[in-house]
Each structure stands twice: as structure tokens, then as C-alpha cells.
Amino acid sequence: MPRIIHTLPETHRWSRVPGVTLLGDAAHLMVPSGEGANLAIYDGAELGKSIAASSGDIEAALLAYERELFARSTTAAVEASKLTTLLFGETAPYGLVEAFEQELLGIPNS
């Protein structure tokens, strides 16, 4: 049965809300790429590190966490979109085969 895939824009951001932040799919819902669980775990670890390093200033910790999260999320979302195009785009499956061939031959991706 076909299912709708919901995503956020690749450059999704939100305004700071005191004492609140997001992580995992709530922060960067994107097309399936095999990175969702990894990103959620990484987000949690990075948020914990930011809080531990904040000397009790939770707002500073959340701000620092979000600054890194937004950059990381954009990169992951762009890569996921590229993968989706390779798998389901107009040139599929040939674009995917070409990407594998380039990888095997050591040719840099364009």
C-alpha cells in the first residue's frame, strides 16, 4: 500500500523557545535515508554534551546545540534528497548504478 512520505524543508529552522528544543525526527524529518535513528542518537548525545558544558546555563546550551543541529540537519537532508533522486528519479536505476561505478573506480562525485 502506498504511503505518503512527510518531510521538513532541508533548511528547516525554528525560533528559540526558552527551555525547549527538538531532536531526532522532530528536528529534521526527511526522506528515508538510513540515517534517522543515527541522527536521533547523535542529537541526544550532542544535547547532553552541550548541557554538561554549559555550567548550568540551559539557554546557552540549547542555543549552542541548535546551532550545530541546524548545520548537521541541512547536510543530512540534502544527502537524503540526493539519495532519493538516485533511487526514484528520472534516471533511476542508471544514476544509482553510475554512482556505484564511480565509487568503485574512485571517481569523485560531482
C-alpha positions, 0 to 999 in steps of 0.5 A: 500500500502506498504511503505518503512520505512527510518531510521538513524543508532541508533548511528547516529552522525554528525560533528559540523557545526558552527551555525547549528544543527538538531532536531526532525526527522532530528536528529534521524529518526527511526522506528515508535515508538510513540515517534517522535513528543515527541522527536521533542518537547523535542529537541526544548525545550532542544535547547532553554534551552541550548541557554538561558544558554549559555550567548550568546555563540551559539557554546557552546550551540549547542555543549552542546545540541548535546551532550545530543541529541546524548545520548537521540537519541541512547536510543530512537532508540534502544527502537524503534528497540526493539519495532519493533522486538516485533511487526514484528519479528520472534516471533511476536505476542508471544514476544509482548504478553510475554512482556505484561505478564511480565509487568503485573506480574512485571517481569523485562525485560531482 
